[in-house]
């Protein structure tokens, strides 16, 4: 499973992702249901950190954020 696929799964699946935007070192996302986000799975996928406030989730992935965001969008 690719890093992008692992991040999608960690965010609760493609159907749970409302919006995704890369920002320098992180993926800023809005999800439908914040309870479906699995922080341990995101960290296992290579995230350096996860910040979650309600349905807004930031996944810190480093300078490859743009590439991962493009890969996720291709998969969705």
mmJSON file of the N, C-alpha and C atoms, coordinates in Angstrom:
{"data_MODEL":{"atom_site":{
"group_PDB":["ATOM","ATOM","ATOM","ATOM","ATOM","ATOM","ATOM","ATOM","ATOM","ATOM","ATOM","ATOM","ATOM","ATOM","ATOM","ATOM","ATOM","ATOM","ATOM","ATOM","ATOM","ATOM","ATOM","ATOM","ATOM","ATOM","ATOM","ATOM","ATOM","ATOM","ATOM","ATOM","ATOM","ATOM","ATOM","ATOM","ATOM","ATOM","ATOM","ATOM","ATOM","ATOM","ATOM","ATOM","ATOM","ATOM","ATOM","ATOM","ATOM","ATOM","ATOM","ATOM","ATOM","ATOM","ATOM","ATOM","ATOM","ATOM","ATOM","ATOM","ATOM","ATOM","ATOM","ATOM","ATOM","ATOM","ATOM","ATOM","ATOM","ATOM","ATOM","ATOM","ATOM","ATOM","ATOM","ATOM","ATOM","ATOM","ATOM","ATOM","ATOM","ATOM","ATOM","ATOM","ATOM","ATOM","ATOM","ATOM","ATOM","ATOM","ATOM","ATOM","ATOM","ATOM","ATOM","ATOM","ATOM","ATOM","ATOM","ATOM","ATOM","ATOM","ATOM","ATOM","ATOM","ATOM","ATOM","ATOM","ATOM","ATOM","ATOM","ATOM","ATOM","ATOM","ATOM","ATOM","ATOM","ATOM","ATOM","ATOM","ATOM","ATOM","ATOM","ATOM","ATOM","ATOM","ATOM","ATOM","ATOM","ATOM","ATOM","ATOM","ATOM","ATOM","ATOM","ATOM","ATOM","ATOM","ATOM","ATOM","ATOM","ATOM","ATOM","ATOM","ATOM","ATOM","ATOM","ATOM","ATOM","ATOM","ATOM","ATOM","ATOM","ATOM","ATOM","ATOM","ATOM","ATOM","ATOM","ATOM","ATOM","ATOM","ATOM","ATOM","ATOM","ATOM","ATOM","ATOM","ATOM","ATOM","ATOM","ATOM","ATOM","ATOM","ATOM","ATOM","ATOM","ATOM","ATOM","ATOM","ATOM","ATOM","ATOM","ATOM","ATOM","ATOM","ATOM","ATOM","ATOM","ATOM","ATOM","ATOM","ATOM","ATOM","ATOM","ATOM","ATOM","ATOM","ATOM","ATOM","ATOM","ATOM","ATOM","ATOM","ATOM","ATOM","ATOM","ATOM","ATOM","ATOM","ATOM","ATOM","ATOM","ATOM","ATOM","ATOM","ATOM","ATOM","ATOM","ATOM","ATOM","ATOM","ATOM","ATOM","ATOM","ATOM","ATOM","ATOM"],
"id":[1,2,3,4,5,6,7,8,9,10,11,12,13,14,15,16,17,18,19,20,21,22,23,24,25,26,27,28,29,30,31,32,33,34,35,36,37,38,39,40,41,42,43,44,45,46,47,48,49,50,51,52,53,54,55,56,57,58,59,60,61,62,63,64,65,66,67,68,69,70,71,72,73,74,75,76,77,78,79,80,81,82,83,84,85,86,87,88,89,90,91,92,93,94,95,96,97,98,99,100,101,102,103,104,105,106,107,108,109,110,111,112,113,114,115,116,117,118,119,120,121,122,123,124,125,126,127,128,129,130,131,132,133,134,135,136,137,138,139,140,141,142,143,144,145,146,147,148,149,150,151,152,153,154,155,156,157,158,159,160,161,162,163,164,165,166,167,168,169,170,171,172,173,174,175,176,177,178,179,180,181,182,183,184,185,186,187,188,189,190,191,192,193,194,195,196,197,198,199,200,201,202,203,204,205,206,207,208,209,210,211,212,213,214,215,216,217,218,219,220,221,222,223,224,225,226,227,228],
"type_symbol":["N","C","C","N","C","C","N","C","C","N","C","C","N","C","C","N","C","C","N","C","C","N","C","C","N","C","C","N","C","C","N","C","C","N","C","C","N","C","C","N","C","C","N","C","C","N","C","C","N","C","C","N","C","C","N","C","C","N","C","C","N","C","C","N","C","C","N","C","C","N","C","C","N","C","C","N","C","C","N","C","C","N","C","C","N","C","C","N","C","C","N","C","C","N","C","C","N","C","C","N","C","C","N","C","C","N","C","C","N","C","C","N","C","C","N","C","C","N","C","C","N","C","C","N","C","C","N","C","C","N","C","C","N","C","C","N","C","C","N","C","C","N","C","C","N","C","C","N","C","C","N","C","C","N","C","C","N","C","C","N","C","C","N","C","C","N","C","C","N","C","C","N","C","C","N","C","C","N","C","C","N","C","C","N","C","C","N","C","C","N","C","C","N","C","C","N","C","C","N","C","C","N","C","C","N","C","C","N","C","C","N","C","C","N","C","C","N","C","C","N","C","C","N","C","C","N","C","C"],
"label_atom_id":["N","CA","C","N","CA","C","N","CA","C","N","CA","C","N","CA","C","N","CA","C","N","CA","C","N","CA","C","N","CA","C","N","CA","C","N","CA","C","N","CA","C","N","CA","C","N","CA","C","N","CA","C","N","CA","C","N","CA","C","N","CA","C","N","CA","C","N","CA","C","N","CA","C","N","CA","C","N","CA","C","N","CA","C","N","CA","C","N","CA","C","N","CA","C","N","CA","C","N","CA","C","N","CA","C","N","CA","C","N","CA","C","N","CA","C","N","CA","C","N","CA","C","N","CA","C","N","CA","C","N","CA","C","N","CA","C","N","CA","C","N","CA","C","N","CA","C","N","CA","C","N","CA","C","N","CA","C","N","CA","C","N","CA","C","N","CA","C","N","CA","C","N","CA","C","N","CA","C","N","CA","C","N","CA","C","N","CA","C","N","CA","C","N","CA","C","N","CA","C","N","CA","C","N","CA","C","N","CA","C","N","CA","C","N","CA","C","N","CA","C","N","CA","C","N","CA","C","N","CA","C","N","CA","C","N","CA","C","N","CA","C","N","CA","C","N","CA","C","N","CA","C","N","CA","C","N","CA","C","N","CA","C","N","CA","C"],
"label_alt_id":[null,null,null,null,null,null,null,null,null,null,null,null,null,null,null,null,null,null,null,null,null,null,null,null,null,null,null,null,null,null,null,null,null,null,null,null,null,null,null,null,null,null,null,null,null,null,null,null,null,null,null,null,null,null,null,null,null,null,null,null,null,null,null,null,null,null,null,null,null,null,null,null,null,null,null,null,null,null,null,null,null,null,null,null,null,null,null,null,null,null,null,null,null,null,null,null,null,null,null,null,null,null,null,null,null,null,null,null,null,null,null,null,null,null,null,null,null,null,null,null,null,null,null,null,null,null,null,null,null,null,null,null,null,null,null,null,null,null,null,null,null,null,null,null,null,null,null,null,null,null,null,null,null,null,null,null,null,null,null,null,null,null,null,null,null,null,null,null,null,null,null,null,null,null,null,null,null,null,null,null,null,null,null,null,null,null,null,null,null,null,null,null,null,null,null,null,null,null,null,null,null,null,null,null,null,null,null,null,null,null,null,null,null,null,null,null,null,null,null,null,null,null,null,null,null,null,null,null],
"label_comp_id":["UNK","UNK","UNK","UNK","UNK","UNK","UNK","UNK","UNK","UNK","UNK","UNK","UNK","UNK","UNK","UNK","UNK","UNK","UNK","UNK","UNK","UNK","UNK","UNK","UNK","UNK","UNK","UNK","UNK","UNK","UNK","UNK","UNK","UNK","UNK","UNK","UNK","UNK","UNK","UNK","UNK","UNK","UNK","UNK","UNK","UNK","UNK","UNK","UNK","UNK","UNK","UNK","UNK","UNK","UNK","UNK","UNK","UNK","UNK","UNK","UNK","UNK","UNK","UNK","UNK","UNK","UNK","UNK","UNK","UNK","UNK","UNK","UNK","UNK","UNK","UNK","UNK","UNK","UNK","UNK","UNK","UNK","UNK","UNK","UNK","UNK","UNK","UNK","UNK","UNK","UNK","UNK","UNK","UNK","UNK","UNK","UNK","UNK","UNK","UNK","UNK","UNK","UNK","UNK","UNK","UNK","UNK","UNK","UNK","UNK","UNK","UNK","UNK","UNK","UNK","UNK","UNK","UNK","UNK","UNK","UNK","UNK","UNK","UNK","UNK","UNK","UNK","UNK","UNK","UNK","UNK","UNK","UNK","UNK","UNK","UNK","UNK","UNK","UNK","UNK","UNK","UNK","UNK","UNK","UNK","UNK","UNK","UNK","UNK","UNK","UNK","UNK","UNK","UNK","UNK","UNK","UNK","UNK","UNK","UNK","UNK","UNK","UNK","UNK","UNK","UNK","UNK","UNK","UNK","UNK","UNK","UNK","UNK","UNK","UNK","UNK","UNK","UNK","UNK","UNK","UNK","UNK","UNK","UNK","UNK","UNK","UNK","UNK","UNK","UNK","UNK","UNK","UNK","UNK","UNK","UNK","UNK","UNK","UNK","UNK","UNK","UNK","UNK","UNK","UNK","UNK","UNK","UNK","UNK","UNK","UNK","UNK","UNK","UNK","UNK","UNK","UNK","UNK","UNK","UNK","UNK","UNK","UNK","UNK","UNK","UNK","UNK","UNK"],
"label_asym_id":["A","A","A","A","A","A","A","A","A","A","A","A","A","A","A","A","A","A","A","A","A","A","A","A","A","A","A","A","A","A","A","A","A","A","A","A","A","A","A","A","A","A","A","A","A","A","A","A","A","A","A","A","A","A","A","A","A","A","A","A","A","A","A","A","A","A","A","A","A","A","A","A","A","A","A","A","A","A","A","A","A","A","A","A","A","A","A","A","A","A","A","A","A","A","A","A","A","A","A","A","A","A","A","A","A","A","A","A","A","A","A","A","A","A","A","A","A","A","A","A","A","A","A","A","A","A","A","A","A","A","A","A","A","A","A","A","A","A","A","A","A","A","A","A","A","A","A","A","A","A","A","A","A","A","A","A","A","A","A","A","A","A","A","A","A","A","A","A","A","A","A","A","A","A","A","A","A","A","A","A","A","A","A","A","A","A","A","A","A","A","A","A","A","A","A","A","A","A","A","A","A","A","A","A","A","A","A","A","A","A","A","A","A","A","A","A","A","A","A","A","A","A","A","A","A","A","A","A"],
"label_entity_id":["1","1","1","1","1","1","1","1","1","1","1","1","1","1","1","1","1","1","1","1","1","1","1","1","1","1","1","1","1","1","1","1","1","1","1","1","1","1","1","1","1","1","1","1","1","1","1","1","1","1","1","1","1","1","1","1","1","1","1","1","1","1","1","1","1","1","1","1","1","1","1","1","1","1","1","1","1","1","1","1","1","1","1","1","1","1","1","1","1","1","1","1","1","1","1","1","1","1","1","1","1","1","1","1","1","1","1","1","1","1","1","1","1","1","1","1","1","1","1","1","1","1","1","1","1","1","1","1","1","1","1","1","1","1","1","1","1","1","1","1","1","1","1","1","1","1","1","1","1","1","1","1","1","1","1","1","1","1","1","1","1","1","1","1","1","1","1","1","1","1","1","1","1","1","1","1","1","1","1","1","1","1","1","1","1","1","1","1","1","1","1","1","1","1","1","1","1","1","1","1","1","1","1","1","1","1","1","1","1","1","1","1","1","1","1","1","1","1","1","1","1","1","1","1","1","1","1","1"],
"label_seq_id":[1,1,1,2,2,2,3,3,3,4,4,4,5,5,5,6,6,6,7,7,7,8,8,8,9,9,9,10,10,10,11,11,11,12,12,12,13,13,13,14,14,14,15,15,15,16,16,16,17,17,17,18,18,18,19,19,19,20,20,20,21,21,21,22,22,22,23,23,23,24,24,24,25,25,25,26,26,26,27,27,27,28,28,28,29,29,29,30,30,30,31,31,31,32,32,32,33,33,33,34,34,34,35,35,35,36,36,36,37,37,37,38,38,38,39,39,39,40,40,40,41,41,41,42,42,42,43,43,43,44,44,44,45,45,45,46,46,46,47,47,47,48,48,48,49,49,49,50,50,50,51,51,51,52,52,52,53,53,53,54,54,54,55,55,55,56,56,56,57,57,57,58,58,58,59,59,59,60,60,60,61,61,61,62,62,62,63,63,63,64,64,64,65,65,65,66,66,66,67,67,67,68,68,68,69,69,69,70,70,70,71,71,71,72,72,72,73,73,73,74,74,74,75,75,75,76,76,76],
"pdbx_PDB_ins_code":[null,null,null,null,null,null,null,null,null,null,null,null,null,null,null,null,null,null,null,null,null,null,null,null,null,null,null,null,null,null,null,null,null,null,null,null,null,null,null,null,null,null,null,null,null,null,null,null,null,null,null,null,null,null,null,null,null,null,null,null,null,null,null,null,null,null,null,null,null,null,null,null,null,null,null,null,null,null,null,null,null,null,null,null,null,null,null,null,null,null,null,null,null,null,null,null,null,null,null,null,null,null,null,null,null,null,null,null,null,null,null,null,null,null,null,null,null,null,null,null,null,null,null,null,null,null,null,null,null,null,null,null,null,null,null,null,null,null,null,null,null,null,null,null,null,null,null,null,null,null,null,null,null,null,null,null,null,null,null,null,null,null,null,null,null,null,null,null,null,null,null,null,null,null,null,null,null,null,null,null,null,null,null,null,null,null,null,null,null,null,null,null,null,null,null,null,null,null,null,null,null,null,null,null,null,null,null,null,null,null,null,null,null,null,null,null,null,null,null,null,null,null,null,null,null,null,null,null],
"Cartn_x":[0.85,0.0,0.905,0.583,1.391,1.134,2.012,1.857,0.531,0.183,-1.08,-2.27,-2.242,-3.327,-3.413,-2.269,-2.251,-2.834,-2.529,-3.052,-4.557,-5.019,-6.47,-7.156,-6.598,-7.184,-7.154,-6.05,-5.926,-6.894,-7.311,-8.284,-9.723,-9.885,-11.229,-11.775,-10.915,-11.34,-11.673,-11.675,-11.907,-13.256,-14.265,-15.602,-15.655,-14.691,-14.679,-13.948,-13.197,-12.416,-13.263,-13.479,-14.262,-13.351,-12.214,-11.286,-9.865,-8.944,-7.532,-6.71,-5.788,-4.947,-3.543,-2.518,-1.154,-0.698,0.124,0.65,2.083,3.041,4.48,4.866,4.575,4.999,3.845,2.625,1.486,0.341,-0.527,-1.777,-2.888,-3.543,-4.681,-5.93,-6.689,-7.872,-9.092,-10.23,-11.501,-12.151,-12.607,-13.243,-14.699,-15.507,-16.923,-17.088,-16.334,-16.465,-15.074,-14.758,-13.447,-13.154,-14.196,-13.983,-13.423,-13.497,-12.967,-11.469,-10.886,-9.464,-8.645,-7.695,-6.845,-5.435,-5.132,-3.835,-2.674,-2.826,-1.753,-1.47,-2.513,-2.326,-1.642,-1.986,-1.34,0.147,0.473,1.88,2.62,1.943,2.552,2.8,2.013,2.174,3.311,3.911,5.046,4.792,3.61,3.327,4.193,4.749,5.578,4.7,3.47,2.537,1.153,0.158,-1.233,-1.88,-2.499,-3.231,-4.687,-5.557,-6.972,-7.803,-8.637,-9.577,-10.928,-11.789,-13.091,-12.92,-13.426,-13.339,-12.195,-11.34,-10.161,-8.943,-8.206,-7.05,-5.851,-4.738,-3.493,-2.544,-2.048,-1.126,0.241,1.198,2.533,3.346,3.693,4.403,5.751,6.089,7.363,7.238,8.38,8.385,7.724,7.338,6.677,5.159,4.657,3.213,2.527,3.12,2.51,2.396,3.454,3.462,2.418,2.36,1.384,-0.036,-0.274,-1.606,-2.023,-1.091,-1.397,-1.712,-0.944,-1.186,-2.559,-2.913,-4.225,-5.347,-5.201,-6.225,-6.371,-5.264,-5.338,-6.118,-5.958,-6.637,-8.12,-8.479,-9.858,-10.64],
"Cartn_y":[-1.168,0.0,1.243,2.198,3.414,4.326,5.304,6.268,7.011,7.38,8.082,7.214,5.929,5.008,4.854,4.806,4.679,5.928,7.086,8.334,8.429,8.03,8.011,7.12,5.937,5.003,5.614,6.264,6.872,8.028,8.649,9.737,9.233,7.93,7.354,6.955,6.92,6.503,7.703,7.473,8.538,9.224,8.463,9.042,9.993,9.877,10.726,12.054,12.138,13.34,14.328,15.517,16.565,17.446,17.82,18.728,18.385,18.559,18.277,19.366,19.953,21.023,20.891,20.836,20.788,22.181,22.234,23.504,23.267,23.535,23.395,22.037,21.798,20.537,19.695,20.11,19.361,19.276,18.329,18.177,18.718,19.742,20.282,19.641,18.999,18.287,18.632,18.504,18.556,17.205,16.581,15.269,15.372,14.425,14.403,14.011,12.998,12.451,12.33,13.245,13.248,11.996,11.295,10.081,8.927,9.031,7.979,8.133,9.249,9.499,8.651,7.902,7.017,7.611,8.332,9.009,8.024,6.874,5.869,5.383,5.191,4.742,5.818,7.084,8.182,8.253,8.076,8.089,6.874,5.74,4.547,4.74,5.61,5.897,6.882,7.405,8.306,9.725,10.012,11.363,11.663,12.859,13.278,13.734,14.096,14.545,14.711,14.753,14.919,15.911,16.945,17.914,17.857,17.613,17.431,18.362,19.159,20.029,19.818,19.077,18.762,17.969,18.511,17.833,18.349,19.181,19.671,18.925,18.346,17.533,18.004,18.225,18.54,17.377,16.837,15.708,16.234,16.243,16.756,15.663,15.9,14.889,15.368,16.623,17.148,17.739,17.971,18.674,17.918,16.692,15.935,16.124,17.115,17.337,17.502,18.29,18.507,17.203,16.419,15.145,14.189,14.078,13.178,13.655,14.966,15.497,15.159,15.291,14.933,13.448,12.61,11.162,10.831,11.484,11.242,11.665,12.84,13.309,12.361,11.795,10.812,9.569,9.162,7.965,8.194,9.442,9.738,10.028],
"Cartn_z":[0.0,0.0,0.0,-0.861,-0.961,0.236,0.412,1.508,1.357,0.123,-0.118,0.29,-0.054,0.32,1.836,2.495,3.95,4.612,4.061,4.627,4.409,3.228,2.976,4.01,4.224,5.2,6.603,6.96,8.275,8.497,7.401,7.491,7.447,7.481,7.528,6.178,5.162,3.824,2.938,1.648,0.668,0.872,1.257,1.452,2.649,3.556,4.746,4.495,3.401,3.117,2.327,2.901,2.253,1.416,1.996,1.324,1.722,0.782,1.032,0.36,1.134,0.596,1.163,0.299,0.811,1.245,2.279,2.77,3.252,2.45,2.694,3.296,4.569,5.202,5.708,5.402,5.948,4.965,5.228,4.485,5.376,4.93,5.678,5.114,5.964,5.496,6.332,5.687,6.4,6.166,7.235,7.13,7.58,7.107,7.492,8.96,9.391,10.74,11.369,12.276,12.916,13.728,14.161,14.966,14.135,12.811,11.938,11.679,12.103,11.877,12.848,12.302,13.104,13.135,14.213,14.32,14.298,14.918,14.937,13.517,12.713,11.332,10.497,10.75,10.021,10.366,11.637,12.038,11.476,11.417,10.826,9.332,8.701,7.277,7.029,8.101,7.955,8.4,8.943,9.432,10.648,10.676,11.816,12.97,12.657,13.663,13.083,13.943,13.528,14.492,13.94,14.752,14.339,15.295,14.996,15.871,15.214,15.912,15.235,15.899,15.304,14.019,12.933,11.643,10.781,11.351,10.647,11.145,10.198,10.553,9.735,10.406,9.721,9.935,8.819,8.867,8.445,9.357,9.081,8.386,7.117,6.329,5.813,6.065,5.585,4.196,3.538,2.258,1.099,1.311,0.248,0.251,0.971,1.098,-0.265,-1.162,-2.478,-3.259,-3.245,-3.975,-3.414,-2.097,-1.463,-1.761,-1.694,-1.992,-3.415,-4.366,-5.759,-5.887,-5.198,-5.234,-4.651,-3.557,-2.931,-3.864,-4.483,-5.41,-6.591,-7.087,-8.178,-7.763,-6.501,-6.001,-5.723,-5.441,-5.096,-6.359],
"occupancy":[1.0,1.0,1.0,1.0,1.0,1.0,1.0,1.0,1.0,1.0,1.0,1.0,1.0,1.0,1.0,1.0,1.0,1.0,1.0,1.0,1.0,1.0,1.0,1.0,1.0,1.0,1.0,1.0,1.0,1.0,1.0,1.0,1.0,1.0,1.0,1.0,1.0,1.0,1.0,1.0,1.0,1.0,1.0,1.0,1.0,1.0,1.0,1.0,1.0,1.0,1.0,1.0,1.0,1.0,1.0,1.0,1.0,1.0,1.0,1.0,1.0,1.0,1.0,1.0,1.0,1.0,1.0,1.0,1.0,1.0,1.0,1.0,1.0,1.0,1.0,1.0,1.0,1.0,1.0,1.0,1.0,1.0,1.0,1.0,1.0,1.0,1.0,1.0,1.0,1.0,1.0,1.0,1.0,1.0,1.0,1.0,1.0,1.0,1.0,1.0,1.0,1.0,1.0,1.0,1.0,1.0,1.0,1.0,1.0,1.0,1.0,1.0,1.0,1.0,1.0,1.0,1.0,1.0,1.0,1.0,1.0,1.0,1.0,1.0,1.0,1.0,1.0,1.0,1.0,1.0,1.0,1.0,1.0,1.0,1.0,1.0,1.0,1.0,1.0,1.0,1.0,1.0,1.0,1.0,1.0,1.0,1.0,1.0,1.0,1.0,1.0,1.0,1.0,1.0,1.0,1.0,1.0,1.0,1.0,1.0,1.0,1.0,1.0,1.0,1.0,1.0,1.0,1.0,1.0,1.0,1.0,1.0,1.0,1.0,1.0,1.0,1.0,1.0,1.0,1.0,1.0,1.0,1.0,1.0,1.0,1.0,1.0,1.0,1.0,1.0,1.0,1.0,1.0,1.0,1.0,1.0,1.0,1.0,1.0,1.0,1.0,1.0,1.0,1.0,1.0,1.0,1.0,1.0,1.0,1.0,1.0,1.0,1.0,1.0,1.0,1.0,1.0,1.0,1.0,1.0,1.0,1.0,1.0,1.0,1.0,1.0,1.0,1.0],
"B_iso_or_equiv":[0.0,0.0,0.0,0.0,0.0,0.0,0.0,0.0,0.0,0.0,0.0,0.0,0.0,0.0,0.0,0.0,0.0,0.0,0.0,0.0,0.0,0.0,0.0,0.0,0.0,0.0,0.0,0.0,0.0,0.0,0.0,0.0,0.0,0.0,0.0,0.0,0.0,0.0,0.0,0.0,0.0,0.0,0.0,0.0,0.0,0.0,0.0,0.0,0.0,0.0,0.0,0.0,0.0,0.0,0.0,0.0,0.0,0.0,0.0,0.0,0.0,0.0,0.0,0.0,0.0,0.0,0.0,0.0,0.0,0.0,0.0,0.0,0.0,0.0,0.0,0.0,0.0,0.0,0.0,0.0,0.0,0.0,0.0,0.0,0.0,0.0,0.0,0.0,0.0,0.0,0.0,0.0,0.0,0.0,0.0,0.0,0.0,0.0,0.0,0.0,0.0,0.0,0.0,0.0,0.0,0.0,0.0,0.0,0.0,0.0,0.0,0.0,0.0,0.0,0.0,0.0,0.0,0.0,0.0,0.0,0.0,0.0,0.0,0.0,0.0,0.0,0.0,0.0,0.0,0.0,0.0,0.0,0.0,0.0,0.0,0.0,0.0,0.0,0.0,0.0,0.0,0.0,0.0,0.0,0.0,0.0,0.0,0.0,0.0,0.0,0.0,0.0,0.0,0.0,0.0,0.0,0.0,0.0,0.0,0.0,0.0,0.0,0.0,0.0,0.0,0.0,0.0,0.0,0.0,0.0,0.0,0.0,0.0,0.0,0.0,0.0,0.0,0.0,0.0,0.0,0.0,0.0,0.0,0.0,0.0,0.0,0.0,0.0,0.0,0.0,0.0,0.0,0.0,0.0,0.0,0.0,0.0,0.0,0.0,0.0,0.0,0.0,0.0,0.0,0.0,0.0,0.0,0.0,0.0,0.0,0.0,0.0,0.0,0.0,0.0,0.0,0.0,0.0,0.0,0.0,0.0,0.0,0.0,0.0,0.0,0.0,0.0,0.0],
"pdbx_formal_charge":[null,null,null,null,null,null,null,null,null,null,null,null,null,null,null,null,null,null,null,null,null,null,null,null,null,null,null,null,null,null,null,null,null,null,null,null,null,null,null,null,null,null,null,null,null,null,null,null,null,null,null,null,null,null,null,null,null,null,null,null,null,null,null,null,null,null,null,null,null,null,null,null,null,null,null,null,null,null,null,null,null,null,null,null,null,null,null,null,null,null,null,null,null,null,null,null,null,null,null,null,null,null,null,null,null,null,null,null,null,null,null,null,null,null,null,null,null,null,null,null,null,null,null,null,null,null,null,null,null,null,null,null,null,null,null,null,null,null,null,null,null,null,null,null,null,null,null,null,null,null,null,null,null,null,null,null,null,null,null,null,null,null,null,null,null,null,null,null,null,null,null,null,null,null,null,null,null,null,null,null,null,null,null,null,null,null,null,null,null,null,null,null,null,null,null,null,null,null,null,null,null,null,null,null,null,null,null,null,null,null,null,null,null,null,null,null,null,null,null,null,null,null,null,null,null,null,null,null],
"auth_seq_id":[1,1,1,2,2,2,3,3,3,4,4,4,5,5,5,6,6,6,7,7,7,8,8,8,9,9,9,10,10,10,11,11,11,12,12,12,13,13,13,14,14,14,15,15,15,16,16,16,17,17,17,18,18,18,19,19,19,20,20,20,21,21,21,22,22,22,23,23,23,24,24,24,25,25,25,26,26,26,27,27,27,28,28,28,29,29,29,30,30,30,31,31,31,32,32,32,33,33,33,34,34,34,35,35,35,36,36,36,37,37,37,38,38,38,39,39,39,40,40,40,41,41,41,42,42,42,43,43,43,44,44,44,45,45,45,46,46,46,47,47,47,48,48,48,49,49,49,50,50,50,51,51,51,52,52,52,53,53,53,54,54,54,55,55,55,56,56,56,57,57,57,58,58,58,59,59,59,60,60,60,61,61,61,62,62,62,63,63,63,64,64,64,65,65,65,66,66,66,67,67,67,68,68,68,69,69,69,70,70,70,71,71,71,72,72,72,73,73,73,74,74,74,75,75,75,76,76,76],
"auth_comp_id":["UNK","UNK","UNK","UNK","UNK","UNK","UNK","UNK","UNK","UNK","UNK","UNK","UNK","UNK","UNK","UNK","UNK","UNK","UNK","UNK","UNK","UNK","UNK","UNK","UNK","UNK","UNK","UNK","UNK","UNK","UNK","UNK","UNK","UNK","UNK","UNK","UNK","UNK","UNK","UNK","UNK","UNK","UNK","UNK","UNK","UNK","UNK","UNK","UNK","UNK","UNK","UNK","UNK","UNK","UNK","UNK","UNK","UNK","UNK","UNK","UNK","UNK","UNK","UNK","UNK","UNK","UNK","UNK","UNK","UNK","UNK","UNK","UNK","UNK","UNK","UNK","UNK","UNK","UNK","UNK","UNK","UNK","UNK","UNK","UNK","UNK","UNK","UNK","UNK","UNK","UNK","UNK","UNK","UNK","UNK","UNK","UNK","UNK","UNK","UNK","UNK","UNK","UNK","UNK","UNK","UNK","UNK","UNK","UNK","UNK","UNK","UNK","UNK","UNK","UNK","UNK","UNK","UNK","UNK","UNK","UNK","UNK","UNK","UNK","UNK","UNK","UNK","UNK","UNK","UNK","UNK","UNK","UNK","UNK","UNK","UNK","UNK","UNK","UNK","UNK","UNK","UNK","UNK","UNK","UNK","UNK","UNK","UNK","UNK","UNK","UNK","UNK","UNK","UNK","UNK","UNK","UNK","UNK","UNK","UNK","UNK","UNK","UNK","UNK","UNK","UNK","UNK","UNK","UNK","UNK","UNK","UNK","UNK","UNK","UNK","UNK","UNK","UNK","UNK","UNK","UNK","UNK","UNK","UNK","UNK","UNK","UNK","UNK","UNK","UNK","UNK","UNK","UNK","UNK","UNK","UNK","UNK","UNK","UNK","UNK","UNK","UNK","UNK","UNK","UNK","UNK","UNK","UNK","UNK","UNK","UNK","UNK","UNK","UNK","UNK","UNK","UNK","UNK","UNK","UNK","UNK","UNK","UNK","UNK","UNK","UNK","UNK","UNK"],
"auth_asym_id":["A","A","A","A","A","A","A","A","A","A","A","A","A","A","A","A","A","A","A","A","A","A","A","A","A","A","A","A","A","A","A","A","A","A","A","A","A","A","A","A","A","A","A","A","A","A","A","A","A","A","A","A","A","A","A","A","A","A","A","A","A","A","A","A","A","A","A","A","A","A","A","A","A","A","A","A","A","A","A","A","A","A","A","A","A","A","A","A","A","A","A","A","A","A","A","A","A","A","A","A","A","A","A","A","A","A","A","A","A","A","A","A","A","A","A","A","A","A","A","A","A","A","A","A","A","A","A","A","A","A","A","A","A","A","A","A","A","A","A","A","A","A","A","A","A","A","A","A","A","A","A","A","A","A","A","A","A","A","A","A","A","A","A","A","A","A","A","A","A","A","A","A","A","A","A","A","A","A","A","A","A","A","A","A","A","A","A","A","A","A","A","A","A","A","A","A","A","A","A","A","A","A","A","A","A","A","A","A","A","A","A","A","A","A","A","A","A","A","A","A","A","A","A","A","A","A","A","A"],
"auth_atom_id":["N","CA","C","N","CA","C","N","CA","C","N","CA","C","N","CA","C","N","CA","C","N","CA","C","N","CA","C","N","CA","C","N","CA","C","N","CA","C","N","CA","C","N","CA","C","N","CA","C","N","CA","C","N","CA","C","N","CA","C","N","CA","C","N","CA","C","N","CA","C","N","CA","C","N","CA","C","N","CA","C","N","CA","C","N","CA","C","N","CA","C","N","CA","C","N","CA","C","N","CA","C","N","CA","C","N","CA","C","N","CA","C","N","CA","C","N","CA","C","N","CA","C","N","CA","C","N","CA","C","N","CA","C","N","CA","C","N","CA","C","N","CA","C","N","CA","C","N","CA","C","N","CA","C","N","CA","C","N","CA","C","N","CA","C","N","CA","C","N","CA","C","N","CA","C","N","CA","C","N","CA","C","N","CA","C","N","CA","C","N","CA","C","N","CA","C","N","CA","C","N","CA","C","N","CA","C","N","CA","C","N","CA","C","N","CA","C","N","CA","C","N","CA","C","N","CA","C","N","CA","C","N","CA","C","N","CA","C","N","CA","C","N","CA","C","N","CA","C","N","CA","C","N","CA","C","N","CA","C","N","CA","C","N","CA","C"],
"pdbx_PDB_model_num":[1,1,1,1,1,1,1,1,1,1,1,1,1,1,1,1,1,1,1,1,1,1,1,1,1,1,1,1,1,1,1,1,1,1,1,1,1,1,1,1,1,1,1,1,1,1,1,1,1,1,1,1,1,1,1,1,1,1,1,1,1,1,1,1,1,1,1,1,1,1,1,1,1,1,1,1,1,1,1,1,1,1,1,1,1,1,1,1,1,1,1,1,1,1,1,1,1,1,1,1,1,1,1,1,1,1,1,1,1,1,1,1,1,1,1,1,1,1,1,1,1,1,1,1,1,1,1,1,1,1,1,1,1,1,1,1,1,1,1,1,1,1,1,1,1,1,1,1,1,1,1,1,1,1,1,1,1,1,1,1,1,1,1,1,1,1,1,1,1,1,1,1,1,1,1,1,1,1,1,1,1,1,1,1,1,1,1,1,1,1,1,1,1,1,1,1,1,1,1,1,1,1,1,1,1,1,1,1,1,1,1,1,1,1,1,1,1,1,1,1,1,1,1,1,1,1,1,1]
}}}
